[in-house]
Amino acid sequence: MSTVVAIAGSGLAELTCAWLLAGRGHRVRPAADAPAAGARPLLLTGPTLELLGSLWGDGLLHGTWRLDHRQVRWGTGERPTRFAQPARVVDGAVLAARMRERLATALGPSAGTARWVVTARSPDGPGSRLTAGRRHLLAGTAPLRSGTDERTALLDTTALGWLQLTPLGAGRCLVQAMVPGPAEDPTALLTRLLAASGLGRVLRHAPRAAAAVPAAPRLHHTPALSPGDLTPAGRITVGAGAIRFDPLSGTGTAQALRTAVLAAAVIDADAGGAPVAPLCRHLTDRLRAAFAEHLATCAALYGSALTSVAWQDELDAARLGSPAPGRAVAPV
């Protein structure tokens, strides 16, 4: 039996859920708004590329920049290690636009009242989210020096955080850094980190402008609500609205796509007559388990390299903020 599903936005997870549901014969009503404008560079590595291909097939990444290697110095006293890591640098806005175009060819009539709403927008009410820390990601772009290897991403650590340079092609580079809290002057701080790490040597100059955005792992407390719980339609939150991973993991996009797979499975099973409340609990527990595992990984990874006093609160948040399935944790 088919179900009417309203898709509330045009993010990668929302579009992927719509694509999966349309392929299973459900009546999908896409969002009226277009994908957000402005470049959003994403680094997609092997597992994410495999998942994206398995869900959408070929062609979405045509013309994107290819990387072959990654060089990492994790810990201020360590030597850098270079290893093969095939990856693609994509513009998230372009990728979403391509998904939207492909989805349009698969949609049929969607008349009727929606039984489910799928959204990546996370409500901001009290207790709606669990956030493990206060760290922020700084990001800007800068030109590479002539002759720099544009197929290798570089990652280094300083006492204040990690720093990564991701070539974008055409002599440009995405410069990102993670710091343990908000930054009043992201551009100046990014310049300081470049000098401290030594990675600034491969740039013609530091970024002229930079942004700082919250980047601590985050989990929505109730990502799935059955129809009738709060509103006539059920709601499933996907993407970063449901769960956000630390950018260093390199699996954030893959996790966003997995939330779309889970959401589509819940809606499909509900349409087949399965009891809906256990389905929503199962989705919630799956995300809580993934969040707990991710925080444990963050605690071990950051604890091995970022040992300054500035990072102690972040390490404590990773060690203590892990929610077990079925157990509520006070939001940070």
C-alpha positions as semicolon CSV with decimal commas, in nm:
position;residue;x (nm);y (nm);z (nm)
1;M;0,000;0,000;0,000
2;S;0,135;0,342;-0,092
3;T;0,157;0,634;0,150
4;V;0,159;1,009;0,092
5;V;0,482;1,159;0,228
6;A;0,565;1,531;0,242
7;I;0,935;1,620;0,214
8;A;0,998;1,946;0,398
9;G;1,332;2,049;0,246
10;S;1,596;1,988;-0,018
11;G;1,891;1,862;0,184
12;L;2,083;1,549;0,083
13;A;1,907;1,331;0,341
14;E;1,559;1,461;0,260
15;L;1,611;1,411;-0,113
16;T;1,754;1,063;-0,063
17;C;1,458;0,959;0,151
18;A;1,223;1,093;-0,118
19;W;1,416;0,902;-0,387
20;L;1,394;0,574;-0,195
21;L;1,023;0,616;-0,118
22;A;0,939;0,705;-0,479
23;G;1,123;0,393;-0,590
24;R;0,901;0,187;-0,360
25;G;0,583;0,330;-0,506
26;H;0,492;0,584;-0,240
27;R;0,337;0,919;-0,329
28;V;0,606;1,172;-0,250
29;R;0,535;1,546;-0,229
30;P;0,870;1,730;-0,263
31;A;0,950;2,061;-0,101
32;A;0,870;2,370;-0,303
33;D;1,193;2,545;-0,207
34;A;1,510;2,502;-0,411
35;P;1,838;2,379;-0,257
36;A;2,025;2,647;-0,062
37;A;2,248;2,867;-0,276
38;G;2,621;2,911;-0,214
39;A;2,909;2,668;-0,234
40;R;2,921;2,399;0,037
41;P;3,237;2,192;-0,019
42;L;3,216;1,833;0,104
43;L;3,495;1,574;0,115
44;L;3,352;1,231;0,039
45;T;3,576;0,931;0,103
46;G;3,542;0,562;0,006
47;P;3,255;0,437;0,227
48;T;3,049;0,750;0,165
49;L;3,106;0,727;-0,210
50;E;3,002;0,362;-0,207
51;L;2,684;0,437;-0,014
52;L;2,594;0,732;-0,236
53;G;2,645;0,517;-0,547
54;S;2,439;0,229;-0,408
55;L;2,147;0,463;-0,337
56;W;2,155;0,691;-0,640
57;G;2,360;0,512;-0,906
58;D;2,620;0,682;-1,125
59;G;2,643;1,034;-1,260
60;L;2,588;1,257;-0,957
61;L;2,961;1,323;-0,911
62;H;3,049;1,395;-1,274
63;G;3,309;1,673;-1,299
64;T;3,395;1,681;-0,927
65;W;3,755;1,712;-0,806
66;R;3,935;1,386;-0,731
67;L;4,181;1,336;-0,445
68;D;4,413;1,036;-0,422
69;H;4,598;1,068;-0,092
70;R;4,583;1,211;0,257
71;Q;4,875;1,324;0,475
72;V;4,816;1,329;0,850
73;R;5,017;1,442;1,148
74;W;4,803;1,350;1,448
75;G;4,971;1,473;1,764
76;T;5,217;1,762;1,785
77;G;5,518;1,535;1,837
78;E;5,439;1,292;1,558
79;R;5,577;1,265;1,206
80;P;5,331;1,309;0,916
81;T;5,204;0,992;0,748
82;R;5,094;0,989;0,385
83;F;4,860;0,717;0,262
84;A;4,628;0,644;-0,028
85;Q;4,271;0,761;0,026
86;P;4,057;0,805;-0,286
87;A;3,803;1,081;-0,235
88;R;3,591;1,338;-0,414
89;V;3,544;1,704;-0,332
90;V;3,189;1,805;-0,416
91;D;2,977;2,115;-0,379
92;G;2,689;2,007;-0,156
93;A;2,456;2,260;-0,320
94;V;2,534;2,126;-0,668
95;L;2,493;1,767;-0,549
96;A;2,152;1,851;-0,400
97;A;2,045;2,020;-0,723
98;R;2,142;1,711;-0,924
99;M;1,951;1,487;-0,684
100;R;1,647;1,712;-0,714
101;E;1,658;1,693;-1,095
102;R;1,681;1,314;-1,089
103;L;1,404;1,287;-0,830
104;A;1,169;1,494;-1,049
105;T;1,180;1,222;-1,314
106;A;1,069;0,956;-1,063
107;L;0,774;1,136;-0,902
108;G;0,411;1,060;-0,973
109;P;0,086;1,209;-0,841
110;S;0,093;1,291;-0,468
111;A;-0,266;1,394;-0,397
112;G;-0,408;1,329;-0,053
113;T;-0,326;1,404;0,307
114;A;0,032;1,330;0,406
115;R;0,071;1,056;0,666
116;W;0,437;1,143;0,720
117;V;0,656;1,454;0,703
118;V;1,030;1,406;0,651
119;T;1,245;1,702;0,752
120;A;1,605;1,792;0,829
121;R;1,499;2,090;1,038
122;S;1,553;2,018;1,404
123;P;1,309;2,188;1,646
124;D;1,483;2,412;1,898
125;G;1,251;2,353;2,192
126;P;1,383;2,275;2,544
127;G;1,526;1,924;2,563
128;S;1,495;1,862;2,190
129;R;1,867;1,799;2,132
130;L;2,170;1,651;2,304
131;T;2,495;1,832;2,221
132;A;2,832;1,694;2,333
133;G;3,056;1,998;2,357
134;R;3,099;2,355;2,234
135;R;3,361;2,319;1,961
136;H;3,343;2,519;1,639
137;L;3,467;2,460;1,287
138;L;3,648;2,747;1,117
139;A;3,643;2,750;0,737
140;G;3,772;2,967;0,455
141;T;3,938;2,933;0,115
142;A;4,286;3,034;0,002
143;P;4,509;3,000;-0,307
144;L;4,774;2,726;-0,317
145;R;5,134;2,798;-0,407
146;S;5,237;2,701;-0,757
147;G;5,355;2,340;-0,777
148;T;5,161;2,221;-0,470
149;D;5,016;1,870;-0,493
150;E;4,645;1,923;-0,555
151;R;4,551;1,556;-0,513
152;T;4,647;1,523;-0,146
153;A;4,454;1,650;0,158
154;L;4,673;1,763;0,448
155;L;4,582;1,737;0,816
156;D;4,788;1,863;1,108
157;T;4,739;1,928;1,479
158;T;4,836;2,213;1,709
159;A;4,778;2,260;2,080
160;L;4,455;2,446;2,000
161;G;4,303;2,203;1,750
162;W;4,332;2,029;1,417
163;L;4,369;2,191;1,077
164;Q;4,294;2,046;0,732
165;L;4,370;2,170;0,381
166;T;4,153;2,019;0,108
167;P;4,244;2,106;-0,253
168;L;3,943;2,215;-0,457
169;G;4,113;2,223;-0,796
170;A;4,216;2,523;-1,006
171;G;4,473;2,624;-0,746
172;R;4,220;2,677;-0,464
173;C;4,206;2,514;-0,125
174;L;3,949;2,474;0,151
175;V;4,107;2,555;0,489
176;Q;3,928;2,414;0,795
177;A;4,017;2,404;1,163
178;M;3,847;2,271;1,475
179;V;3,879;2,474;1,795
180;P;3,731;2,395;2,139
181;G;3,478;2,678;2,152
182;P;3,333;2,985;1,975
183;A;3,575;3,218;1,794
184;E;3,533;3,596;1,806
185;D;3,762;3,648;1,502
186;P;3,762;3,330;1,289
187;T;3,988;3,476;1,021
188;A;4,263;3,579;1,263
189;L;4,242;3,251;1,451
190;L;4,265;3,047;1,130
191;T;4,575;3,247;1,031
192;R;4,728;3,177;1,371
193;L;4,662;2,803;1,340
194;L;4,814;2,793;0,992
195;A;5,132;2,951;1,128
196;A;5,144;2,716;1,427
197;S;5,098;2,403;1,214
198;G;5,331;2,493;0,931
199;L;5,063;2,416;0,671
200;G;5,060;2,782;0,575
201;R;5,375;2,714;0,370
202;V;5,169;2,558;0,089
203;L;4,938;2,862;0,062
204;R;5,007;3,190;-0,114
205;H;4,831;3,359;0,177
206;A;4,587;3,270;0,456
207;P;4,211;3,299;0,394
208;R;4,097;3,661;0,371
209;A;3,767;3,570;0,535
210;A;3,647;3,277;0,744
211;A;3,332;3,158;0,917
212;A;3,290;2,973;1,246
213;V;3,000;2,729;1,291
214;P;2,906;2,499;1,582
215;A;3,041;2,150;1,512
216;A;3,007;1,941;1,828
217;P;2,829;1,605;1,784
218;R;2,455;1,648;1,826
219;L;2,157;1,415;1,855
220;H;1,786;1,492;1,825
221;H;1,606;1,359;2,131
222;T;1,293;1,245;1,943
223;P;1,381;1,199;1,574
224;A;1,065;0,999;1,499
225;L;0,709;1,072;1,611
226;S;0,419;0,846;1,514
227;P;0,117;0,990;1,331
228;G;-0,114;1,143;1,589
229;D;0,151;1,191;1,860
230;L;0,167;1,570;1,819
231;T;0,009;1,637;1,480
232;P;-0,205;1,426;1,244
233;A;0,102;1,341;1,033
234;G;0,402;1,155;1,172
235;R;0,739;1,328;1,164
236;I;1,082;1,184;1,098
237;T;1,385;1,409;1,130
238;V;1,678;1,316;0,906
239;G;2,026;1,444;0,822
240;A;2,208;1,679;1,057
241;G;1,875;1,766;1,217
242;A;1,862;1,410;1,353
243;I;2,229;1,343;1,420
244;R;2,549;1,537;1,355
245;F;2,895;1,382;1,360
246;D;3,227;1,553;1,422
247;P;3,366;1,668;1,083
248;L;3,699;1,495;1,146
249;S;3,530;1,155;1,122
250;G;3,474;1,198;0,748
251;T;3,148;1,004;0,785
252;G;2,900;1,287;0,842
253;T;2,752;1,272;0,492
254;A;2,729;0,894;0,507
255;Q;2,547;0,915;0,840
256;A;2,304;1,169;0,694
257;L;2,228;0,929;0,409
258;R;2,179;0,643;0,657
259;T;1,913;0,846;0,839
260;A;1,731;0,871;0,506
261;V;1,749;0,493;0,463
262;L;1,611;0,440;0,815
263;A;1,330;0,690;0,761
264;A;1,228;0,529;0,432
265;A;1,228;0,185;0,597
266;V;1,002;0,306;0,880
267;I;0,753;0,465;0,640
268;D;0,755;0,162;0,409
269;A;0,700;-0,080;0,700
270;D;0,418;0,138;0,837
271;A;0,250;0,129;0,496
272;G;0,280;-0,250;0,504
273;G;0,085;-0,267;0,831
274;A;0,365;-0,295;1,090
275;P;0,292;-0,132;1,429
276;V;0,425;0,222;1,398
277;A;0,531;0,299;1,758
278;P;0,794;0,019;1,773
279;L;0,927;0,135;1,435
280;C;0,984;0,485;1,570
281;R;1,150;0,349;1,884
282;H;1,378;0,131;1,673
283;L;1,488;0,429;1,461
284;T;1,553;0,634;1,775
285;D;1,757;0,356;1,937
286;R;1,961;0,306;1,618
287;L;2,059;0,673;1,616
288;R;2,134;0,674;1,989
289;A;2,361;0,373;1,948
290;A;2,542;0,538;1,655
291;F;2,582;0,858;1,859
292;A;2,723;0,670;2,158
293;E;2,974;0,488;1,936
294;H;3,075;0,813;1,769
295;L;3,135;0,989;2,101
296;A;3,351;0,700;2,219
297;T;3,555;0,733;1,900
298;C;3,588;1,110;1,951
299;A;3,701;1,063;2,310
300;A;3,973;0,818;2,208
301;L;4,085;1,010;1,900
302;Y;4,094;1,358;2,050
303;G;4,232;1,228;2,378
304;S;4,533;1,085;2,194
305;A;4,641;1,417;2,039
306;L;4,463;1,720;2,188
307;T;4,573;1,717;2,551
308;S;4,587;2,090;2,629
309;V;4,371;2,238;2,904
310;A;4,158;2,411;2,640
311;W;4,032;2,072;2,518
312;Q;3,946;1,915;2,854
313;D;3,581;2,023;2,850
314;E;3,539;1,880;2,500
315;L;3,700;1,551;2,603
316;D;3,476;1,535;2,911
317;A;3,168;1,599;2,695
318;A;3,265;1,312;2,465
319;R;3,329;1,077;2,757
320;L;3,022;1,169;2,963
321;G;2,769;1,281;2,703
322;S;2,709;0,942;2,545
323;P;2,341;0,843;2,573
324;A;2,265;0,472;2,600
325;P;1,967;0,349;2,392
326;G;1,644;0,418;2,574
327;R;1,803;0,640;2,842
328;A;1,748;1,017;2,843
329;V;2,049;1,244;2,893
330;A;2,022;1,609;2,994
331;P;2,088;1,828;2,689
332;V;2,402;2,045;2,693
